[in-house]
Amino acid sequence: MIRIATNRNSRYVLISVGLFFFVALFYLTSNSSPAYHTQLADSQILNSFKDKATTIVEETKSSFGQYEDADTYKGGSNSNAKAESESDSYETEKTSSDALKDSSSSESKNNEPPKPPYPQSPQKDKAGTGTSKEKVKADKAFSSSEQQKDGKTKSYSDSGSGSAGQEDSVLTEASKSNTKSKSGSSSGKCDADPEYVVMIDAGSSGSRVHIYKFDVCYSPPKLLNEDFEMLKPGLSSFDTDIVGAAKSLDPLLELAVKSVPKEFQGCTPVAVKATAGLRLLGEAKSDAILQEVRRYLETEWPFAVVSGDGISIMDGADEGVYAWITANYLIGNIGSSEKIPTAAVFDLGGGSTQIVFEPEFSTNEKLLDGDHKYSIDFGNRDFELYQFSHLGYGLMEGRQKIYKLILESYLKSDKKPTGLVPIKGKDVTEATVDLISPCVSPGNVAKNIKVKYSADETYLVNFIGAEEPSGAQCRYLAEKTLNKDLECAQFPCSFNGIHQPSLIKNFKESSDMYVFSFFYDRTNPLGMPSSFTLGEMRDLAKIVCNGDSFWEQMLGAIDGSLDELASEPNYCLDLSFMVAMLHTGYDIPLHRELKTAKKIAGNELGWCLGASLPLLDKKGWKCRVQKEDETFY
């Protein structure tokens, strides 16, 4: 991001410099190598991506006059990001090719391999495993030439979340030295039995069960234990096979029966909440599946089935807010009358992504009314939250959007490959057409990818990587899916024309930002620590998009990272989409610190815990009395 100077001439000089680097970003990537230039000449597709990006720069330059009196300028009327002096936007980034040349130059001078954008450690920061204090310190010390944020490492309370043992997240390790005030308090002597909740998350890529055990003598209840298991595929994959869909939950329910003592099972609520994947299946099919799931639970299993929306497709707003409750409850930010700054959460699923945070406004401002406004009462405190669930912008749906853009370029090209026709029937499983993709790293192939081009047209293709890195073009495609140019009816907006308060202006930099689910799944296996800047995540994307010839040098010391990259050819696409969403979409600065985890204090992040806590009030369900001759399992 380029700061607007106070005088007109200086302003134009700075903007000109920024535009120069923006053009260089795309031009150098595709022209730095003669071999790559030759390859692109054979395929006009990747060149068209570069040309379109350059056109956008020229249009931006010609329309600069409308920003003369504006406080900020980021090349788009919908942007609400604060102007910063640091290199905070895609316009001033180096291309993957530039970074590659810089790394090669450094290696030849120092005889040392280029370094990844975070401290290397032979010990992988796996989900559910502790990490040494030395690594935690390294996480905080490393800046990757981005602006280092002032302030201390935040510390977290294990109140309400059980003890932190060897199975805890690395975040718990950072919290042990200085915990926050207890979020839960006991009301004196209490002999109440523990209570359990069984929550099933029927997601787009699989189903997961969470079995929670609570001490209800605390307010809010204290989480004592969580058992967790997941399986694939998800309910949506069964389509019209409703019986098969319901029975697919058997392994999860069997774990619940083992985890909950028999004497408590009849008074343990069970709920099944489906998310975006089932929502995309259509109302008729999804309703049929959920009705069969309810019947199956009520007749074959011993738990108390929650009535009403207990077995349902969860509203996107609830999904995000429940995830916010989970994270802030486990950290210790909510649960007492003490006003503690809360964390923002960004959840990336397969079919949708959610953002939830508690914005702060000056005395003459307030959160605008609309569906994005969500008020809750938790632990004797009222919270007014901004939330939005972007349906169709989960990782799997994001892939499809990018696949479609690449396919569309080929279909409209004069050099449309022979045999590029829609598939007919479900028997076709092997692709016969190869398409060059800027989102597949050199030397890799994403095989047999189904691309739904329209309601009646589906293609089966192989996406192959170009001969040279083309991560900049992939990032361009990812940003294009965000529709940042759509009309912003309620200013300011994030992406797709959706109103969102500024994360720079209305959310303190000292407050935490948590990214989890696929954000964690795509960064943790490659050695990213529990805390990193968005700029470091961008640098990781560049490394991955450079191809396997550089992975060994940059990521070889990270246990399992090379196998992980080899097993998933979409890593370049996934990371490019994530960076584009967080930076271009949500307008998060590159220097901003992000925290990620699969667990906090041994407990899974996500919406499930937040949705389970209200069930302890016994609203919407009642205990089930088992008949003498009744058996369930």
C-alpha positions, -999 to +999 in steps of 0.1 A: +000+000+000+013+035-008+006+063+015-010+094+000+014+124+003+001+157+015+010+176-017-004+168-051+029+164-069+044+140-043+012+120-045+015+114-082+051+104-079+043+078-052+014+064-072+035+062-104+061+042-085+034+019-072+019+014-107+054+007-122+059-022-098+023-034-104+030-038-141+064-053-134+047-079-112+029-095-141+053-086-169+085-100-154+068-133-143+061-143-178+091-128-195+120-135-172+128-168-189+131-174-227+119-209-222+088-198-205+082-171-231+083-197-258+059-219-240+034-191-235+036-183-271+024-218-278-005-212-254-022-178-255-041-185-224-015-175-198-005-145-218-041-134-217-041-135-179-011-112-178-026-088-204-058-085-185-039-076-153-020-049-172-052-035-186-066-032-150-035-012-141-040+012-170-077+017-161-068+024-125-042+050-136-067+068-158-093+070-131-070+083-104-086+117-104-117+106-085-094+098-055-079+133-053-095+141-020-098+106-006-079+095+025-069+062+009-062+048-025-058+011-034-069+010-070-106+002-064-136+021-052-147-006-028-114-008-009-115+004+027-080-003+037-059+023+055-030+037+035+003+024+048+039+033+042+050-003+040+048-025+009+013-037+018-004-046-015-001-069-044+010-040-067+044-038-050+051-075-045+080-091-063+069-118-087+077-155-081+104-152-109+120-122-092+120-139-058+135-170-075+163-149-091+170-132-058+172-166-040+195-180-067+218-149-064+220-153-027+227-189-029+256-184-054+272-158-032+268-175+002+266-212-009+235-215+012+201-226+001+173-200+001+153-199+033+115-204+037+094-174+051+095-188+086+120-204+110+128-240+100+126-267+125+131-304+121+101-309+145+068-306+127+041-285+144+014-312+140-021-309+152-025-319+188+012-320+196+032-298+218+060-276+205+091-264+223+092-229+239+122-221+217+100-225+186+073-203+201+099-176+207+112-180+171+077-175+158+075-141+175+110-130+165+109-137+128+096-108+107+103-118+070+111-082+062+076-072+071+068-047+098+071-063+132+041-058+155+047-042+189+034-058+220+037-090+241+028-125+232-008-130+242-015-154+270-045-176+273-065-191+301-072-228+303-103-220+323-133-236+308-112-258+286-096-285+307-060-290+316-033-285+290-013-317+287+010-332+261-019-333+235-024-295+236-019-271+208+012-250+206-009-220+215-013-235+250+024-236+254+027-199+248+000-193+274+013-211+304+035-183+317+009-156+321-028-167+319-058-144+317-084-142+344-106-172+348-136-171+325-156-194+346-164-193+384-179-219+407-209-209+427-197-226+459-202-263+468-217-282+439-223-319+436-239-319+401-230-347+378-210-339+346-231-333+315-224-344+280-233-331+245-229-350+212-225-326+182-221-339+147-207-316+120-220-327+086-196-308+065-190-306+027-159-329+028-168-352+056-187-357+089-172-352+124-184-359+159-175-340+190-184-355+224-181-328+251-180-334+289-188-303+310-186-294+347-219-274+351-209-261+385-191-233+367-206-203+350-202-206+321-198-244+322-162-257+323-152-280+295-135-311+310-130-333+280-136-336+243-136-368+221-134-362+184-135-383+152-140-376+115-148-397+085-153-392+047-173-388+026-199-362+038-237-366+037-239-346+005-220-373-014-249-398-010-272-377-031-305-396-031-292-426-010-308-413+022-304-446+041-268-448+032-263-412+043-278-418+077-259-451+083-226-434+073-227-418+108-224-452+126-187-450+134-192-415+149-222-426+170-203-457+182-176-435+196-203-414+213-217-445+230-182-455+242-175-419+255-207-412+273-214-435+304-246-455+299-264-439+328-260-405+312-268-414+276-306-408+278-300-372+291-273-364+266-285-343+236-274-351+201-276-327+172-265-329+136-257-296+119-251-296+082-231-268+065-225-255+030-220-288+012-255-301+020-269-267+013-256-268-022-272-301-028-307-285-031-336-283-007-355-314-017-325-338-015-310-322+017-344-323+035-348-360+026-314-369+040-319-349+072-354-365+078-338-399+075-310-390+099-335-378+125-355-411+122-324-431+124-311-414+156-345-415+173-350-453+166-315-468+167-295-448+192-300-439+229-293-402+229-319-374+233-324-359+198-327-322+198-360-310+183-366-283+157-333-272+141-314-299+160-311-318+128-308-292+101-288-272+077-272-245+099-276-209+089-243-194+078-246-166+104-249-191+132-219-211+119-196-181+120-208-168+154-206-203+170-170-205+158-163-171+173-178-183+206-156-214+206-124-196+200-130-168+225-143-192+251-112-214+249-089-185+250-107-170+280-119-138+263-155-144+272-173-159+301-169-132+328-182-097+333-146-084+328-144-066+295-115-083+276-108-076+239-121-104+217-105-122+188-116-121+152-122-155+136-119-165+099-132-200+092-125-216+058-146-247+050-151-265+018-182-247+006-182-214+025-160-191+045-170-171+076-157-139+092-168-128+127-154-100+148-164-074+173-159-040+156-151-008+176-164+026+165-159+062+174-186+080+194-204+092+162-203+058+144-220+025+148-224-009+131-249-005+102-281-025+104-284-055+082-281-093+082-245-090+090-253-076+125-255-103+152-261-096+189-255-122+216-254-124+254-227-147+268-214-148+304-232-117+315-218-096+287-235-083+255-217-085+222-225-068+190-208-087+162-202-083+125-205-116+108-209-129+073-209-163+057-197-162+021-214-191+005-196-205-025-162-192-013-150-222+007-118-238-006-134-265-028-158-240-043-129-216-048-110-242-067-140-247-090-142-209-097-106-208-107-108-241-127-138-225-146-118-194-154-090-214-169-114-237-188-133-207-201-101-192-215-094-223-235-130-227-247-129-191-260-094-194-275-086-199-312-064-228-301-091-248-283-076-283-278-091-311-298-114-333-276-123-306-251-160-314-249-184-320-220-185-354-206-217-375-209-227-398-181-209-408-149-188-436-165-161-412-177-133-413-151-101-407-171-093-373-186-079-372-222-073-335-224-044-316-208-047-279-200-018-257-188-027-241-155-009-212-138-021-227-105-003-260-108+034-257-100+060-267-126+064-305-130+031-314-114-003-325-127-038-323-112-054-353-128-090-360-137-105-327-124-142-323-129-151-287-138-187-277-138-189-251-165-227-247-165-258-266-152-256-288-183-219-289-190-192-307-170-157-312-183-130-337-172-095-325-177-059-327-164-044-294-153-006-294-159+020-270-146+038-246-169+075-250-174+083-220-152+066-207-121+034-187-128+022-180-093+015-144-101-010-154-127-026-178-103-030-150-077-046-128-104-072-155-111-079-160-074-084-123-070-107-122-100-131-147-083-136-123-054-155-097-076-140-067-059-154-044-086-190-052-078-211-023-066-208-016-029-243-006-018-233-002+019-197+012+021-172-001+030-172-036+014-150-066+015-156-087-017-186-096-038-202-063-029-206-073+008-205-046+034-178-051+061-164-026+086-126-020+081-104-045+099-078-017+101-100+012+113-125-007+134-105-036+149-075-030+171-041-043+159-034-056+194-064-079+192-059-114+178-070-128+145-075-165+143-077-184+110-085-221+111-100-251+093-084-252+058-063-222+067-046-244+092-047-276+071-028-259+043-001-242+063+007-265+093+019-295+072+044-272+055+059-261+088+042-228+094+042-220+131+011-211+152+016-174+146+028-158+113+021-127+093+000-126+062+031-116+043+048-148+054+018-168+042+021-150+009+058-159+007+050-196+014+025-195-015+053-182-038+077-210-027+050-237-033+041-222-067+078-223-077+077-261-081+093-292-066+128-284-078+129-257-051+109-275-024+138-296-013+160-265-007+133-244+010+111-269+028+132-300+030+139-297+067+102-297+075+093-333+083+067-347+059+063-314+039+077-328+006+054-358+007+025-335+016+032-313-015+036-343-037+003-357-026-018-326-034-011-308-067-036-280-058-014-265-031-003-236-052-040-228-061-051-233-025-025-210-009-030-184-037-067-184-031-063-180+007-039-151+004-061-134-021-091-138+002-074-125+033-055-097+017-075-085-013-109-098-001-109-089+036-083-061+033-060-075+059-025-059+057+004-081+049+022-072+082-008-083+103-001-112+126-024-142+122-028-171+147-038-206+136-044-239+154-064-270+152-068-271+189-065-248+219-058-266+252-066-299+235-100-288+222-109-285+186-116-251+171-146-245+149-183-239+155-192-272+173-183-262+208-201-228+205-232-246+193-231-271+221-229-248+250-265-235+247-278-271+248-268-273+284-297-251+292-319-280+282-339-260+257-353-279+227-348-314+241-358-336+270-343-366+286-352-399+270-365-428+291-353-462+279-378-490+280-368-523+296-369-542+264-353-515+243-318-519+229-301-495+206-267-510+198 
